[in-house]
Amino acid sequence: METMNIDGAPLRILVLGATSDLGQRTCHDLASKGYELLLIGRNEQTLGELAVSLSGQHKIAVADLSTPDELTPIIIDNAKQYGAFKGAVFCAGVHAMTTLRQSSYADFEKIYRINCGGALAMIKAFTRKSVRNTEGTTSIVLLSSVSQSAGEAGISGYAASKGALGSLSRCAALELAKDRVLVNCIAAGMIQTKLNDGYQGMAKPGHFDKLASMHPLGFGSPEHVSKEIINLLESEWTTGSTVYVDGGYTCA
């Protein structure tokens, strides 16, 4: 796909959660294709280091998804200052293992606010014409999890938030179709990241081995998911879909 505007300027992609393992891999893959990126995360220093490591020139913005409504104007202002976006990727998120007996609404709401509220705030910015690239389609990709459709004990709050992302992508796809904005979701299986290493440390003995056996192709890597993110960003006729990138986990 062409990565330049008609005036020769690079097409812009927003990556939210850019400094996560998956976010970083996606940023490197997008930058190598010639896209100009807006990297959004919580730590300005880490964002700056990532921007320097990428090929090309990129912008950074600091946002804390514990207050997701603050994200929308950050995106709008950046588009006005530096140019509209061809697409956006939501890689941010938190994970928690808590039994139903131990869980509270406050715990649930915190997970939901970041994992789904942040995505909603990002999509909301793209309802503004000034944020969207006017040439062709604009594509938004949300990173979900196989837990949105395959149950697992101890992650009710996390799974509920990921299920909400699937529903959000379908509804947003219909609402924004008139504006040629595509919204899709990737339901990823277990990939090898620092976040999931921490998940392994919280799990009961033997749980992770069992989980590994449930992925016929083994655990994935950030590269596996990044490739599908780019496929969806460059799609022109796929919207409202959830694509499973899970090493066969949901085949059973």
PyRosetta script that sets phi, psi and omega in degrees:
from pyrosetta import init, pose_from_sequence

init()
pose = pose_from_sequence("METMNIDGAPLRILVLGATSDLGQRTCHDLASKGYELLLIGRNEQTLGELAVSLSGQHKIAVADLSTPDELTPIIIDNAKQYGAFKGAVFCAGVHAMTTLRQSSYADFEKIYRINCGGALAMIKAFTRKSVRNTEGTTSIVLLSSVSQSAGEAGISGYAASKGALGSLSRCAALELAKDRVLVNCIAAGMIQTKLNDGYQGMAKPGHFDKLASMHPLGFGSPEHVSKEIINLLESEWTTGSTVYVDGGYTCA")
pose.set_psi(1, 142.7)
pose.set_omega(1, 176.5)
pose.set_phi(2, -63.1)
pose.set_psi(2, 133.6)
pose.set_omega(2, -178.7)
pose.set_phi(3, -110.6)
pose.set_psi(3, 17.6)
pose.set_omega(3, 179.1)
pose.set_phi(4, -121.8)
pose.set_psi(4, 146.6)
pose.set_omega(4, 170.7)
pose.set_phi(5, -71.0)
pose.set_psi(5, 170.6)
pose.set_omega(5, 179.3)
pose.set_phi(6, -62.4)
pose.set_psi(6, -25.2)
pose.set_omega(6, 179.0)
pose.set_phi(7, -87.9)
pose.set_psi(7, 4.0)
pose.set_omega(7, 177.2)
pose.set_phi(8, 91.9)
pose.set_psi(8, -4.6)
pose.set_omega(8, 178.7)
pose.set_phi(9, -80.0)
pose.set_psi(9, 147.5)
pose.set_omega(9, 179.2)
pose.set_phi(10, -63.0)
pose.set_psi(10, 142.7)
pose.set_omega(10, 172.1)
pose.set_phi(11, -67.9)
pose.set_psi(11, 143.7)
pose.set_omega(11, -175.3)
pose.set_phi(12, -102.9)
pose.set_psi(12, 138.8)
pose.set_omega(12, 175.7)
pose.set_phi(13, -126.7)
pose.set_psi(13, 134.7)
pose.set_omega(13, 176.0)
pose.set_phi(14, -95.0)
pose.set_psi(14, 130.6)
pose.set_omega(14, 176.2)
pose.set_phi(15, -121.8)
pose.set_psi(15, 110.4)
pose.set_omega(15, 179.8)
pose.set_phi(16, -96.2)
pose.set_psi(16, 127.9)
pose.set_omega(16, -170.3)
pose.set_phi(17, 85.0)
pose.set_psi(17, 35.6)
pose.set_omega(17, -171.5)
pose.set_phi(18, -65.1)
pose.set_psi(18, -26.9)
pose.set_omega(18, -174.8)
pose.set_phi(19, -93.0)
pose.set_psi(19, 0.5)
pose.set_omega(19, 170.7)
pose.set_phi(20, -66.8)
pose.set_psi(20, 164.2)
pose.set_omega(20, 179.5)
pose.set_phi(21, -57.6)
pose.set_psi(21, -46.1)
pose.set_omega(21, 179.7)
pose.set_phi(22, -68.3)
pose.set_psi(22, -39.6)
pose.set_omega(22, 178.4)
pose.set_phi(23, -61.9)
pose.set_psi(23, -43.9)
pose.set_omega(23, -180.0)
pose.set_phi(24, -62.8)
pose.set_psi(24, -44.2)
pose.set_omega(24, 179.5)
pose.set_phi(25, -61.4)
pose.set_psi(25, -42.5)
pose.set_omega(25, 179.6)
pose.set_phi(26, -63.8)
pose.set_psi(26, -41.4)
pose.set_omega(26, 178.7)
pose.set_phi(27, -61.6)
pose.set_psi(27, -45.3)
pose.set_omega(27, 179.6)
pose.set_phi(28, -62.6)
pose.set_psi(28, -41.8)
pose.set_omega(28, -178.5)
pose.set_phi(29, -68.1)
pose.set_psi(29, -39.7)
pose.set_omega(29, 178.2)
pose.set_phi(30, -68.4)
pose.set_psi(30, -43.7)
pose.set_omega(30, -179.4)
pose.set_phi(31, -62.7)
pose.set_psi(31, -36.9)
pose.set_omega(31, -179.9)
pose.set_phi(32, -67.1)
pose.set_psi(32, -20.9)
pose.set_omega(32, 177.4)
pose.set_phi(33, -87.7)
pose.set_psi(33, -6.7)
pose.set_omega(33, 176.8)
pose.set_phi(34, 103.0)
pose.set_psi(34, 5.2)
pose.set_omega(34, 177.6)
pose.set_phi(35, -75.8)
pose.set_psi(35, 150.1)
pose.set_omega(35, 170.9)
pose.set_phi(36, -97.6)
pose.set_psi(36, 134.2)
pose.set_omega(36, -170.4)
pose.set_phi(37, -114.7)
pose.set_psi(37, 148.6)
pose.set_omega(37, 163.0)
pose.set_phi(38, -107.6)
pose.set_psi(38, 115.5)
pose.set_omega(38, -178.6)
pose.set_phi(39, -96.2)
pose.set_psi(39, 121.8)
pose.set_omega(39, -179.2)
pose.set_phi(40, -119.3)
pose.set_psi(40, 132.4)
pose.set_omega(40, 177.6)
pose.set_phi(41, -164.8)
pose.set_psi(41, -169.5)
pose.set_omega(41, -175.8)
pose.set_phi(42, -92.2)
pose.set_psi(42, -24.8)
pose.set_omega(42, -171.5)
pose.set_phi(43, -112.7)
pose.set_psi(43, 112.9)
pose.set_omega(43, -175.8)
pose.set_phi(44, -62.9)
pose.set_psi(44, -39.7)
pose.set_omega(44, -178.6)
pose.set_phi(45, -64.9)
pose.set_psi(45, -45.7)
pose.set_omega(45, -180.0)
pose.set_phi(46, -64.5)
pose.set_psi(46, -39.3)
pose.set_omega(46, 176.7)
pose.set_phi(47, -62.0)
pose.set_psi(47, -43.0)
pose.set_omega(47, 179.2)
pose.set_phi(48, -62.4)
pose.set_psi(48, -41.5)
pose.set_omega(48, 178.4)
pose.set_phi(49, -63.8)
pose.set_psi(49, -39.8)
pose.set_omega(49, 178.0)
pose.set_phi(50, -65.3)
pose.set_psi(50, -44.0)
pose.set_omega(50, -179.2)
pose.set_phi(51, -58.9)
pose.set_psi(51, -41.3)
pose.set_omega(51, 179.8)
pose.set_phi(52, -65.8)
pose.set_psi(52, -31.7)
pose.set_omega(52, -177.1)
pose.set_phi(53, -76.9)
pose.set_psi(53, -13.3)
pose.set_omega(53, -177.0)
pose.set_phi(54, -90.6)
pose.set_psi(54, 151.4)
pose.set_omega(54, 172.1)
pose.set_phi(55, -73.9)
pose.set_psi(55, 142.3)
pose.set_omega(55, -179.4)
pose.set_phi(56, 92.0)
pose.set_psi(56, -177.5)
pose.set_omega(56, -179.4)
pose.set_phi(57, -108.8)
pose.set_psi(57, 130.9)
pose.set_omega(57, -174.1)
pose.set_phi(58, -138.2)
pose.set_psi(58, 159.1)
pose.set_omega(58, 179.7)
pose.set_phi(59, -108.3)
pose.set_psi(59, 157.3)
pose.set_omega(59, 177.0)
pose.set_phi(60, -127.4)
pose.set_psi(60, 155.5)
pose.set_omega(60, 175.0)
pose.set_phi(61, -149.3)
pose.set_psi(61, 140.1)
pose.set_omega(61, -179.7)
pose.set_phi(62, -98.0)
pose.set_psi(62, 131.5)
pose.set_omega(62, 178.1)
pose.set_phi(63, -147.4)
pose.set_psi(63, 143.6)
pose.set_omega(63, 178.0)
pose.set_phi(64, -115.0)
pose.set_psi(64, 114.3)
pose.set_omega(64, -175.5)
pose.set_phi(65, -75.1)
pose.set_psi(65, 0.6)
pose.set_omega(65, 171.4)
pose.set_phi(66, -69.3)
pose.set_psi(66, -16.5)
pose.set_omega(66, 171.7)
pose.set_phi(67, -127.8)
pose.set_psi(67, 73.8)
pose.set_omega(67, -169.9)
pose.set_phi(68, -61.8)
pose.set_psi(68, -28.2)
pose.set_omega(68, -179.1)
pose.set_phi(69, -62.7)
pose.set_psi(69, -21.2)
pose.set_omega(69, 179.3)
pose.set_phi(70, -74.2)
pose.set_psi(70, -16.1)
pose.set_omega(70, -177.4)
pose.set_phi(71, -71.8)
pose.set_psi(71, -41.0)
pose.set_omega(71, -173.8)
pose.set_phi(72, -54.9)
pose.set_psi(72, -51.7)
pose.set_omega(72, -179.9)
pose.set_phi(73, -65.9)
pose.set_psi(73, -26.7)
pose.set_omega(73, 176.7)
pose.set_phi(74, -62.3)
pose.set_psi(74, -44.7)
pose.set_omega(74, -179.9)
pose.set_phi(75, -67.4)
pose.set_psi(75, -44.6)
pose.set_omega(75, -179.8)
pose.set_phi(76, -60.4)
pose.set_psi(76, -46.0)
pose.set_omega(76, -178.5)
pose.set_phi(77, -64.9)
pose.set_psi(77, -38.9)
pose.set_omega(77, -180.0)
pose.set_phi(78, -65.6)
pose.set_psi(78, -40.2)
pose.set_omega(78, 178.8)
pose.set_phi(79, -63.5)
pose.set_psi(79, -40.4)
pose.set_omega(79, 179.0)
pose.set_phi(80, -64.8)
pose.set_psi(80, -35.8)
pose.set_omega(80, -175.8)
pose.set_phi(81, -82.2)
pose.set_psi(81, -39.5)
pose.set_omega(81, -171.5)
pose.set_phi(82, -118.2)
pose.set_psi(82, -9.5)
pose.set_omega(82, 179.0)
pose.set_phi(83, 122.1)
pose.set_psi(83, 154.7)
pose.set_omega(83, -177.0)
pose.set_phi(84, -71.6)
pose.set_psi(84, 168.0)
pose.set_omega(84, -175.0)
pose.set_phi(85, -107.2)
pose.set_psi(85, 141.1)
pose.set_omega(85, 173.0)
pose.set_phi(86, -83.1)
pose.set_psi(86, -23.6)
pose.set_omega(86, -179.1)
pose.set_phi(87, -168.5)
pose.set_psi(87, 174.4)
pose.set_omega(87, -179.5)
pose.set_phi(88, -149.8)
pose.set_psi(88, 147.1)
pose.set_omega(88, 179.3)
pose.set_phi(89, -128.0)
pose.set_psi(89, 131.2)
pose.set_omega(89, 177.9)
pose.set_phi(90, -104.6)
pose.set_psi(90, 99.5)
pose.set_omega(90, 179.7)
pose.set_phi(91, -106.0)
pose.set_psi(91, 0.0)
pose.set_omega(91, -176.4)
pose.set_phi(92, -75.5)
pose.set_psi(92, 158.2)
pose.set_omega(92, 175.8)
pose.set_phi(93, 164.0)
pose.set_psi(93, 161.0)
pose.set_omega(93, 175.3)
pose.set_phi(94, -127.1)
pose.set_psi(94, 153.9)
pose.set_omega(94, 179.7)
pose.set_phi(95, -124.4)
pose.set_psi(95, 146.9)
pose.set_omega(95, 176.9)
pose.set_phi(96, -150.1)
pose.set_psi(96, 139.2)
pose.set_omega(96, 173.7)
pose.set_phi(97, -109.5)
pose.set_psi(97, 111.5)
pose.set_omega(97, -178.7)
pose.set_phi(98, -144.5)
pose.set_psi(98, 130.4)
pose.set_omega(98, 176.9)
pose.set_phi(99, -69.6)
pose.set_psi(99, 160.0)
pose.set_omega(99, 178.2)
pose.set_phi(100, -59.8)
pose.set_psi(100, -37.8)
pose.set_omega(100, -179.9)
pose.set_phi(101, -63.9)
pose.set_psi(101, -35.6)
pose.set_omega(101, -176.7)
pose.set_phi(102, -87.9)
pose.set_psi(102, -16.0)
pose.set_omega(102, -172.5)
pose.set_phi(103, -77.4)
pose.set_psi(103, 158.8)
pose.set_omega(103, 175.9)
pose.set_phi(104, -136.3)
pose.set_psi(104, 164.3)
pose.set_omega(104, 177.8)
pose.set_phi(105, -63.2)
pose.set_psi(105, -35.8)
pose.set_omega(105, 179.5)
pose.set_phi(106, -60.0)
pose.set_psi(106, -41.2)
pose.set_omega(106, 177.5)
pose.set_phi(107, -63.1)
pose.set_psi(107, -46.2)
pose.set_omega(107, -179.7)
pose.set_phi(108, -60.6)
pose.set_psi(108, -46.2)
pose.set_omega(108, -176.0)
pose.set_phi(109, -64.5)
pose.set_psi(109, -36.1)
pose.set_omega(109, 179.4)
pose.set_phi(110, -64.0)
pose.set_psi(110, -45.4)
pose.set_omega(110, 179.0)
pose.set_phi(111, -63.3)
pose.set_psi(111, -46.2)
pose.set_omega(111, -177.0)
pose.set_phi(112, -64.2)
pose.set_psi(112, -40.8)
pose.set_omega(112, -178.0)
pose.set_phi(113, -59.0)
pose.set_psi(113, -43.6)
pose.set_omega(113, -177.8)
pose.set_phi(114, -78.9)
pose.set_psi(114, -49.5)
pose.set_omega(114, -173.0)
pose.set_phi(115, -71.8)
pose.set_psi(115, -31.8)
pose.set_omega(115, -178.8)
pose.set_phi(116, -115.0)
pose.set_psi(116, -39.4)
pose.set_omega(116, 179.5)
pose.set_phi(117, -62.0)
pose.set_psi(117, -37.7)
pose.set_omega(117, 177.8)
pose.set_phi(118, -64.5)
pose.set_psi(118, -40.3)
pose.set_omega(118, 178.6)
pose.set_phi(119, -64.9)
pose.set_psi(119, -41.9)
pose.set_omega(119, 178.4)
pose.set_phi(120, -61.0)
pose.set_psi(120, -44.0)
pose.set_omega(120, -179.7)
pose.set_phi(121, -63.7)
pose.set_psi(121, -37.4)
pose.set_omega(121, 178.3)
pose.set_phi(122, -66.5)
pose.set_psi(122, -47.2)
pose.set_omega(122, 180.0)
pose.set_phi(123, -62.3)
pose.set_psi(123, -38.4)
pose.set_omega(123, -178.9)
pose.set_phi(124, -56.4)
pose.set_psi(124, -37.6)
pose.set_omega(124, 179.2)
pose.set_phi(125, -60.6)
pose.set_psi(125, -32.4)
pose.set_omega(125, -176.5)
pose.set_phi(126, -80.7)
pose.set_psi(126, 1.5)
pose.set_omega(126, 169.8)
pose.set_phi(127, -76.8)
pose.set_psi(127, -13.1)
pose.set_omega(127, 178.2)
pose.set_phi(128, -87.1)
pose.set_psi(128, 129.3)
pose.set_omega(128, -179.4)
pose.set_phi(129, -60.9)
pose.set_psi(129, -32.8)
pose.set_omega(129, -177.7)
pose.set_phi(130, -67.8)
pose.set_psi(130, -19.2)
pose.set_omega(130, -177.8)
pose.set_phi(131, -87.5)
pose.set_psi(131, -24.9)
pose.set_omega(131, -174.4)
pose.set_phi(132, -93.3)
pose.set_psi(132, 141.3)
pose.set_omega(132, 171.6)
pose.set_phi(133, -67.3)
pose.set_psi(133, 132.6)
pose.set_omega(133, -174.1)
pose.set_phi(134, -84.5)
pose.set_psi(134, -6.7)
pose.set_omega(134, -179.0)
pose.set_phi(135, -95.4)
pose.set_psi(135, 115.7)
pose.set_omega(135, 177.8)
pose.set_phi(136, 70.3)
pose.set_psi(136, -145.7)
pose.set_omega(136, -177.0)
pose.set_phi(137, -96.5)
pose.set_psi(137, 160.5)
pose.set_omega(137, 170.7)
pose.set_phi(138, -116.3)
pose.set_psi(138, 138.4)
pose.set_omega(138, -173.7)
pose.set_phi(139, -123.6)
pose.set_psi(139, 130.7)
pose.set_omega(139, 177.3)
pose.set_phi(140, -115.9)
pose.set_psi(140, 132.2)
pose.set_omega(140, 179.9)
pose.set_phi(141, -123.2)
pose.set_psi(141, 125.4)
pose.set_omega(141, 177.9)
pose.set_phi(142, -105.7)
pose.set_psi(142, 134.7)
pose.set_omega(142, 178.6)
pose.set_phi(143, -92.7)
pose.set_psi(143, 112.1)
pose.set_omega(143, 178.6)
pose.set_phi(144, -109.5)
pose.set_psi(144, -150.2)
pose.set_omega(144, -175.4)
pose.set_phi(145, -152.5)
pose.set_psi(145, 154.5)
pose.set_omega(145, 174.7)
pose.set_phi(146, -60.1)
pose.set_psi(146, -18.4)
pose.set_omega(146, 179.5)
pose.set_phi(147, -65.6)
pose.set_psi(147, -12.1)
pose.set_omega(147, 177.7)
pose.set_phi(148, -69.4)
pose.set_psi(148, -18.6)
pose.set_omega(148, -179.7)
pose.set_phi(149, -133.8)
pose.set_psi(149, -9.0)
pose.set_omega(149, 178.8)
pose.set_phi(150, -121.1)
pose.set_psi(150, 113.8)
pose.set_omega(150, -174.5)
pose.set_phi(151, -68.5)
pose.set_psi(151, 154.5)
pose.set_omega(151, 175.7)
pose.set_phi(152, -153.8)
pose.set_psi(152, 132.3)
pose.set_omega(152, -178.7)
pose.set_phi(153, -64.7)
pose.set_psi(153, 142.3)
pose.set_omega(153, 172.3)
pose.set_phi(154, 89.5)
pose.set_psi(154, 1.1)
pose.set_omega(154, -178.4)
pose.set_phi(155, -130.6)
pose.set_psi(155, 35.0)
pose.set_omega(155, -174.4)
pose.set_phi(156, -57.1)
pose.set_psi(156, -46.3)
pose.set_omega(156, -178.9)
pose.set_phi(157, -64.1)
pose.set_psi(157, -45.2)
pose.set_omega(157, 179.3)
pose.set_phi(158, -62.2)
pose.set_psi(158, -48.5)
pose.set_omega(158, -178.0)
pose.set_phi(159, -62.7)
pose.set_psi(159, -39.4)
pose.set_omega(159, 179.3)
pose.set_phi(160, -62.5)
pose.set_psi(160, -40.3)
pose.set_omega(160, 179.8)
pose.set_phi(161, -67.1)
pose.set_psi(161, -36.3)
pose.set_omega(161, 179.2)
pose.set_phi(162, -72.7)
pose.set_psi(162, -36.2)
pose.set_omega(162, 173.9)
pose.set_phi(163, -61.2)
pose.set_psi(163, -36.7)
pose.set_omega(163, 178.5)
pose.set_phi(164, -64.2)
pose.set_psi(164, -33.4)
pose.set_omega(164, 178.3)
pose.set_phi(165, -63.9)
pose.set_psi(165, -39.7)
pose.set_omega(165, 177.3)
pose.set_phi(166, -61.8)
pose.set_psi(166, -44.9)
pose.set_omega(166, 178.6)
pose.set_phi(167, -66.0)
pose.set_psi(167, -40.6)
pose.set_omega(167, 179.3)
pose.set_phi(168, -60.7)
pose.set_psi(168, -42.9)
pose.set_omega(168, -177.9)
pose.set_phi(169, -64.2)
pose.set_psi(169, -38.8)
pose.set_omega(169, -179.6)
pose.set_phi(170, -67.4)
pose.set_psi(170, -45.8)
pose.set_omega(170, -179.2)
pose.set_phi(171, -66.6)
pose.set_psi(171, -43.3)
pose.set_omega(171, 179.6)
pose.set_phi(172, -64.8)
pose.set_psi(172, -36.2)
pose.set_omega(172, 179.2)
pose.set_phi(173, -59.7)
pose.set_psi(173, -41.8)
pose.set_omega(173, 179.3)
pose.set_phi(174, -69.7)
pose.set_psi(174, -42.2)
pose.set_omega(174, -176.8)
pose.set_phi(175, -68.6)
pose.set_psi(175, -33.0)
pose.set_omega(175, -174.7)
pose.set_phi(176, -100.3)
pose.set_psi(176, 0.6)
pose.set_omega(176, -178.9)
pose.set_phi(177, -59.1)
pose.set_psi(177, -35.7)
pose.set_omega(177, -179.3)
pose.set_phi(178, -63.0)
pose.set_psi(178, -23.6)
pose.set_omega(178, 179.8)
pose.set_phi(179, -97.6)
pose.set_psi(179, 7.4)
pose.set_omega(179, -179.2)
pose.set_phi(180, 62.6)
pose.set_psi(180, 34.3)
pose.set_omega(180, 175.5)
pose.set_phi(181, -102.3)
pose.set_psi(181, 121.1)
pose.set_omega(181, 179.0)
pose.set_phi(182, -95.1)
pose.set_psi(182, 137.3)
pose.set_omega(182, 179.0)
pose.set_phi(183, -130.9)
pose.set_psi(183, 118.9)
pose.set_omega(183, -179.2)
pose.set_phi(184, -132.8)
pose.set_psi(184, 166.2)
pose.set_omega(184, -174.6)
pose.set_phi(185, -131.9)
pose.set_psi(185, 139.9)
pose.set_omega(185, 173.8)
pose.set_phi(186, -110.5)
pose.set_psi(186, 122.8)
pose.set_omega(186, 175.5)
pose.set_phi(187, -97.6)
pose.set_psi(187, 102.6)
pose.set_omega(187, -174.5)
pose.set_phi(188, -92.9)
pose.set_psi(188, 144.1)
pose.set_omega(188, 170.3)
pose.set_phi(189, -79.5)
pose.set_psi(189, -164.9)
pose.set_omega(189, -178.7)
pose.set_phi(190, -72.2)
pose.set_psi(190, 120.7)
pose.set_omega(190, 175.4)
pose.set_phi(191, -116.7)
pose.set_psi(191, 155.6)
pose.set_omega(191, -173.9)
pose.set_phi(192, -83.2)
pose.set_psi(192, 98.4)
pose.set_omega(192, 179.4)
pose.set_phi(193, -136.7)
pose.set_psi(193, 168.7)
pose.set_omega(193, 177.1)
pose.set_phi(194, -62.4)
pose.set_psi(194, -37.1)
pose.set_omega(194, 179.1)
pose.set_phi(195, -60.0)
pose.set_psi(195, -45.0)
pose.set_omega(195, -178.4)
pose.set_phi(196, -77.0)
pose.set_psi(196, -23.2)
pose.set_omega(196, 171.2)
pose.set_phi(197, -63.5)
pose.set_psi(197, -40.1)
pose.set_omega(197, 176.7)
pose.set_phi(198, -66.2)
pose.set_psi(198, -37.4)
pose.set_omega(198, 175.9)
pose.set_phi(199, -60.1)
pose.set_psi(199, -40.7)
pose.set_omega(199, 178.9)
pose.set_phi(200, -61.5)
pose.set_psi(200, -38.6)
pose.set_omega(200, -179.4)
pose.set_phi(201, -67.4)
pose.set_psi(201, -25.5)
pose.set_omega(201, -179.7)
pose.set_phi(202, -86.8)
pose.set_psi(202, -20.2)
pose.set_omega(202, -174.2)
pose.set_phi(203, -73.8)
pose.set_psi(203, 157.3)
pose.set_omega(203, 176.6)
pose.set_phi(204, -67.9)
pose.set_psi(204, 152.4)
pose.set_omega(204, 178.0)
pose.set_phi(205, -54.7)
pose.set_psi(205, 132.9)
pose.set_omega(205, 179.1)
pose.set_phi(206, 89.9)
pose.set_psi(206, -18.0)
pose.set_omega(206, -176.8)
pose.set_phi(207, -64.0)
pose.set_psi(207, -42.5)
pose.set_omega(207, -176.5)
pose.set_phi(208, -68.6)
pose.set_psi(208, -36.7)
pose.set_omega(208, 177.0)
pose.set_phi(209, -63.1)
pose.set_psi(209, -40.9)
pose.set_omega(209, 177.7)
pose.set_phi(210, -64.0)
pose.set_psi(210, -41.5)
pose.set_omega(210, 179.6)
pose.set_phi(211, -63.7)
pose.set_psi(211, -39.7)
pose.set_omega(211, 178.7)
pose.set_phi(212, -61.7)
pose.set_psi(212, -39.4)
pose.set_omega(212, -178.7)
pose.set_phi(213, -67.8)
pose.set_psi(213, -18.7)
pose.set_omega(213, -179.2)
pose.set_phi(214, -85.9)
pose.set_psi(214, -3.9)
pose.set_omega(214, 175.1)
pose.set_phi(215, -105.6)
pose.set_psi(215, 97.2)
pose.set_omega(215, -175.7)
pose.set_phi(216, -52.3)
pose.set_psi(216, -32.2)
pose.set_omega(216, 179.2)
pose.set_phi(217, -98.9)
pose.set_psi(217, 11.5)
pose.set_omega(217, -178.4)
pose.set_phi(218, 79.5)
pose.set_psi(218, 175.6)
pose.set_omega(218, 177.7)
pose.set_phi(219, -65.8)
pose.set_psi(219, 150.5)
pose.set_omega(219, -179.2)
pose.set_phi(220, -93.1)
pose.set_psi(220, -176.4)
pose.set_omega(220, 178.5)
pose.set_phi(221, -125.4)
pose.set_psi(221, 161.7)
pose.set_omega(221, 176.1)
pose.set_phi(222, -55.2)
pose.set_psi(222, -32.8)
pose.set_omega(222, 179.9)
pose.set_phi(223, -61.1)
pose.set_psi(223, -38.8)
pose.set_omega(223, 180.0)
pose.set_phi(224, -59.1)
pose.set_psi(224, -42.6)
pose.set_omega(224, -177.4)
pose.set_phi(225, -77.2)
pose.set_psi(225, -38.4)
pose.set_omega(225, -179.8)
pose.set_phi(226, -58.5)
pose.set_psi(226, -39.4)
pose.set_omega(226, 179.2)
pose.set_phi(227, -60.7)
pose.set_psi(227, -40.5)
pose.set_omega(227, 179.6)
pose.set_phi(228, -73.0)
pose.set_psi(228, -33.8)
pose.set_omega(228, 175.0)
pose.set_phi(229, -57.0)
pose.set_psi(229, -47.6)
pose.set_omega(229, -178.2)
pose.set_phi(230, -66.2)
pose.set_psi(230, -38.4)
pose.set_omega(230, 176.6)
pose.set_phi(231, -57.2)
pose.set_psi(231, -44.1)
pose.set_omega(231, -179.2)
pose.set_phi(232, -72.5)
pose.set_psi(232, -37.0)
pose.set_omega(232, 177.1)
pose.set_phi(233, -61.2)
pose.set_psi(233, -32.9)
pose.set_omega(233, -176.3)
pose.set_phi(234, -96.7)
pose.set_psi(234, 2.7)
pose.set_omega(234, 177.2)
pose.set_phi(235, -74.0)
pose.set_psi(235, 152.1)
pose.set_omega(235, 178.3)
pose.set_phi(236, -121.9)
pose.set_psi(236, -2.0)
pose.set_omega(236, -177.1)
pose.set_phi(237, -147.0)
pose.set_psi(237, 27.6)
pose.set_omega(237, 175.5)
pose.set_phi(238, -121.3)
pose.set_psi(238, 121.2)
pose.set_omega(238, 178.6)
pose.set_phi(239, -153.1)
pose.set_psi(239, 150.4)
pose.set_omega(239, -179.1)
pose.set_phi(240, 71.8)
pose.set_psi(240, 14.9)
pose.set_omega(240, -175.9)
pose.set_phi(241, -100.8)
pose.set_psi(241, 150.9)
pose.set_omega(241, 168.2)
pose.set_phi(242, -112.1)
pose.set_psi(242, 118.3)
pose.set_omega(242, -178.7)
pose.set_phi(243, -100.8)
pose.set_psi(243, 125.6)
pose.set_omega(243, -179.3)
pose.set_phi(244, -91.0)
pose.set_psi(244, 119.9)
pose.set_omega(244, 177.2)
pose.set_phi(245, -121.7)
pose.set_psi(245, 85.7)
pose.set_omega(245, -164.3)
pose.set_phi(246, -140.5)
pose.set_psi(246, 15.5)
pose.set_omega(246, 178.2)
pose.set_phi(247, 60.9)
pose.set_psi(247, 23.4)
pose.set_omega(247, 178.5)
pose.set_phi(248, 91.1)
pose.set_psi(248, 6.0)
pose.set_omega(248, -175.2)
pose.set_phi(249, -55.8)
pose.set_psi(249, -41.3)
pose.set_omega(249, -174.9)
pose.set_phi(250, -90.4)
pose.set_psi(250, 8.1)
pose.set_omega(250, 177.2)
pose.set_phi(251, -68.3)
pose.set_psi(251, -33.6)
pose.set_omega(251, -174.9)
pose.set_phi(252, -69.7)
pose.dump_pdb("model.pdb")
